[in-house]
Amino acid sequence: MDPTRRHVLKAIGLFAASPAFANDQPRVRRETNMQPSSARPRHVLCFLGKDESLLHPPEAVARTIADFNFEIDRTYSQAKPDPHMERSFGVCWDRVFPNAWSAADEAAVVNHKAVLYVLSPPMEQQKTVACSAAALRIVEEMIEAGATAVKGESAGVAHGLARWRSLADQARKGASSGQGLAVTPAVAKACRLAFAKRPLGGDTYNESVGFHLVGLPEIYVAKARGSDRNAAKLMDEIADAMAERGVDATLRDRKLALSREQDYAEGDFKFNPYGIVRIEA
């Protein structure tokens, strides 16, 4: 087994972790006066392909999926095109990163002939980054095996194949530290950029969705503060700080508060059990 896979398996508790991994996960501390939800986030990965072979990944990829305790959803996967995919990808493309997808990626969505869904196990907060790194590894291996388009359903975000590969590479490089491989803030950032969507324009706020997939609260920025680009930049800045220093310290330094009030129901994949930070004008 290669070192990266072994490390991620250790970090998400599928192998017995040594003491060196005890502090792998960026610290995410809860406000003591807030009652957290018992809901646990889950990845839903959507893959498109050229033919029905997509539904039967090569043995090495199937082993990766099983090793990470993910599973193929045979109920909704199908060996035929889904007529809704063109519109779905159209609203999910990441519009923050420049050239996050290409005309070839759009064509792959239009011309797909099969759909495969892969589900993660429900994730404990302290293991979200490691599980998301595992999800990113599965995405990379599925692309190598012939998947032609990929979407993260839990937050509704899609990237082109080149961008997915780049994010997987960032996570891999970010895991390197002076003590060997570690689940670092750099890994958390790569996973957040891969699987979270921002900014989504609400009535009052520009909103993030999917930060729970790396164990963080969502960040909502009042539209009156400026452009959606500025909102996305602020969301990323605060999320990076929370992953690096902890939620409590970051909120305290910035005089922000954590709220449990949100529009998504607990059963929704977009529900964030770690709350929302609203930044007013």
Secondary structure, DSSP 8 states (H G I E B T S, - for coil): --HHHHHHHHHTTSS---GGGTT-S------TTS---------EEEEEESSGGGGS--HHHHHHHHHTT-EEEEEEEESS--TTHHHHHHHHB--SSTT-S-HHHHHHHHT--EEEEEE-----GGGHHHHHHHHHHHHHHHHHTT--EEEETTTTEEE-HHHHHHHHHHHHHHTEETTEE---HHHHHHHHHHH-EEEEE-SSEEEEE-GGGGT--EEEEEGGGS-HHHHHHHHHHHHHHHHHH-HHHHHHHHT--EE---SS-TTSTT--TT-EEEE--
